[in-house]
Amino acid sequence: MRKFNILFLFLASCTLYPKYMREVEFAMPSEWRIDACEMNELGNIGWWKNFGDPVLDGYIQDALAYNQDLQVAIATVDAFAAQLGIAESQLYPQLSGTGSAARAKQSENLSPLLPGEPDISNAYELILNASYQVDIWGQIRSAVDAAKAQLYASIETRRTVVLTLVSSVASTYILMRQFDEQLAIAEATKKSRETSYKLAKIRFDLGLTSMLPVDQAKSEVEDAQTTVDQIKIQIALAEDLLCFLIGKPPIKPERGKLLGQICMPPCVPAYLPSELLNQRPDILAAEQQLIAANAEIGVARAAFFPSISLTGQYGAESATLGNLLTKPSSIWEYGVSLLQEIFTGGQLTNQLRLTEAQQREALHQYQSTILNAFKEVNDSLISHQISIDLERDQKIKTATLKDYLRLSWLRYQNGQTDYLTYLDAERQFFRAELAYAEAQAKNFTTLIDIYKSLGGGWVVAADCSISQP
């Protein structure tokens, strides 16, 4: 008898899906394409705080609290948690109760009554039903494991939304400050060109030049005004996007530090490529989807075996309400039922084939997600390294052109050079100033892309701050 109990417990604990082991079908890189300094702690805190802009900090907190896409992700996790609870409920006995009270008149023409038998009768019933499916083949437990993996996947998907949201808010804010900087440059250039236009008119009125420099100067003023209008449109679009991300209607967002005042962290976080598997939420979500698909195979395999259920019933039936709870009115029944599918037209076989195909699909999706993560990290590291050089080179170029413009202006005022030479210097300096502001912003956005591509502990910390009840 003891051996039978041990065997029964073994059968009751088995599952029929393949044992999951994390495997990567390609060689993992040992390092990134470029070196990064070792400052892992930067990846495990709110990295945006390193920028030293309280306004940006506030926007990210607003986004974590009010962004609607994030709220959808939070609700989705709650839904998967409920589905897991539904699946787990099948592991326990199912109890239900029924009660009824009826009064009926019998047809004397259909069934003649015996002498003294009333044609009107009462019936009272109170029944407790119990059933329990013996999960010998692990079908229910496989479904529970699949639901649990789906829940974990939804949590990692929510963290992916957090990662994308924080990165998008920071990038949009930096972009908005870039446009603000470029607008100030464009407006200053427009004012300078208006001064040049007035000077050209004076020189024409004095008979020192022809009308050509006047028209050229006026054209440059109009060109600067066009640039101002274009940048204003870009600012408005960036403002609207920022408001959308923080879950608020379009308003004029508050500004913090100027682009040149925002702090640049001394270096970027560095992780080994192998560590990426445990810190990128999209990779973890894809892995959990693979685990869920793997467990679904166990559900499909178990369907080929008999389904055994224990059933029981206890209650009372009586023609009078007063006798319903007395011993003579009691009824009971218990038994075992077995269901074995014999012919289903290939349904069970194809269901198993479906789950196996879905498992292979999830496996390749997992592998693709890992490869894409490696690509994004390398792309962001390379882009940031080059953007640092680009900002430095653009700064030197802008300083050189500024001096070129100053000398050209002095020579033009003294009549030592023509207007076209000054105009060429002014145009080059204007373009260089705009490009330098863009290079500064690019330096920050590529750094943000590094944090986004690496993931890290900050994602979990930010997720915990929004997932608490």
FENPEHU-V270559 format. One record per run of one state. SS is the DSSP state (h for helix, s for strand, l for the rest). FROM is the first residue (numbers start at 1). TO is the last residue. If there is no record, write none. Layout:
SS;FROM;TO
SS;FROM;TO
//
This chain:
l;1;1
h;2;13
l;14;39
h;40;44
l;45;46
h;47;51
l;52;53
h;54;66
l;67;67
h;68;89
l;90;93
s;94;105
l;106;119
s;120;134
l;135;138
h;139;205
l;206;211
h;212;245
l;246;258
h;259;261
l;262;272
h;273;278
l;279;280
h;281;302
l;303;306
s;307;318
l;319;320
h;321;323
l;324;326
h;327;329
s;330;339
l;340;346
h;347;413
l;414;418
h;419;454
l;455;456
h;457;467
l;468;469
//
